[in-house]
């Protein structure tokens, strides 16, 4: 294995340790949530989390992303970089007070503004200093911090929801405490105490970092519109209970998102390191090829097992969530491929590329939500999300060509995209005919990607043989 592939494999393994561990715990908690909360109560929780998703990057001005990216430069002064991160982390405690005003606009939210403030602030502090670990390439510590966060949240959820029965407030107590515990770990692992001793603000560096980060704030808003605004619109147009069910429909596609996040986070490091290599375009296309084949197979298999799985995974009141998952799974597939393309923006420090591509998708999403939710209900919200992700993918295909040409429209790929969409449509076919049809479509996707499947099988056999030899 070449050095570049070893580097990518090592980082992928570390991010996998982080993502698989954390997502598995979150995944296992969902049945507990569906049992502990009514659909309306879970809708309230999802609404607060949705609001937090956009408030956190605003109150922190996304400074964590700048800390991570600037620290990866060869000539980076990491002391000055984290000093700027500390300054804006302190400032976020003041900006976070805006949570009180935001909550006042949503009469459906039954938790106090103080809880929402602490939830957003604790999450912002944790994210900023977790990004510092990524910038220092302390990926093991970064993964460990996320796993610590997840296990703490799980244990505290069980304590507050099952033992103490504190309801919705208990849910947020758990996540606030978990965020603070992980924040403390990241501060210690990143040796931030040394920065306090040598605290220094380089105004020129701060200007560059803030310009990079601030542009990412409206980008976060655009992605929030695509990812989360439909939750608010479903709540407003249909009801809080419908949003609770819709929130559950996101849980399975989030598995797909998690798998892609593992690769794309690791890939961003390789892309930055390989930016000056002579064959960087070939290397990027090779990685895209492997990712698109892997995602086609995983997404189609998830569609096949969705209905029977949800029947045993959630309470009966939430089962109808399966109806909305086809749109979201197809959408998340194109989100994954668009995220791969966005790594080019990260390498070039082109935060405007993130903003413009996100804006195109957000406008598409908000327009479709207004048009479709009144006539198509929750289906309209899910369809709008799917189309907005596809729009971003299409925009980035064109826009990133100014830096590098990724060949995303090879006939074999396009056939896979079409088959995936057809498989999603087949989920609506009544059983057992729907299962038969989807099984045939999944088999066809497997056949088209048979060489990749063979490579994966060989790799798995090779890993098993190595493990067995070491045991002997």
Helices and strands as residue ranges (DSSP letters): H 3-36, H 39-59, H 63-71, H 78-95, H 98-103, H 113-135, H 139-157, I 158-163, H 167-189, H 192-197, H 203-227, H 229-237, H 240-273, H 280-313, G 316-321, H 322-347, H 351-376, H 378-399, G 400-402, H 411-426, H 433-448, H 450-471
